[in-house]
Amino acid sequence: MKLKSFVAGALLAAASVSAFAGDQNINVIADGDSHNWNQVVGDGVLSGNLDLITFTAAAPGVYDIAISVTGQKLAFWNLSNLSSSSGFVVADLSQSSSGKLKFLGVEMTGNSPWTLSLFGAPDAGASYTGTYSVTAVPEPETYGMLLGGLALVGVVARRKAKQAA
């Protein structure tokens, strides 16, 4: 009887282990020209009043994009391959010399690479940094383990109810 209880407890413990996809964070430090998120080009921030940041992601999905702006004025335009991108101004920081901007739950609908175009006139000492992160989506194994654990809890509860009767 103790062996059965031990095995049932071990199965219940194994079924309660969680597995999930973690968020992916990729940092960007960019200072001019056309480049990838994780590369730095040395010809100055917003040379020609335009920086293009292209980045490659695993697949279309929902992403969070955060950009910190210091010492410059920026207007953000043309997030290509996004669900609502048609060349409109997403955000304009032209009235402030510094700030932070977040796009939460931006849906990437096309194939990567994606492009973030930054327009603006830099002040002295200008720089910007940013990150994008993939919202974690549970894998099918996670749901399987959840259902298996619930089934084991049901079996144990049913056995206890039968023993009490």
Protein Blocks (a to p, Z undefined) as FASTA:
>chain_A
ZZmmmmmmmmmmmmmpccdddddddddddeedjddfkbccfebghihhiacdddddfbdc
ddddddddehiacddehiehiaklghiafbdcklbcbdcdddehiacfbdcddddddddd
ddehiacdddddddddddfklmmmmmmmmmmmmmmmmmmmmmmZZ
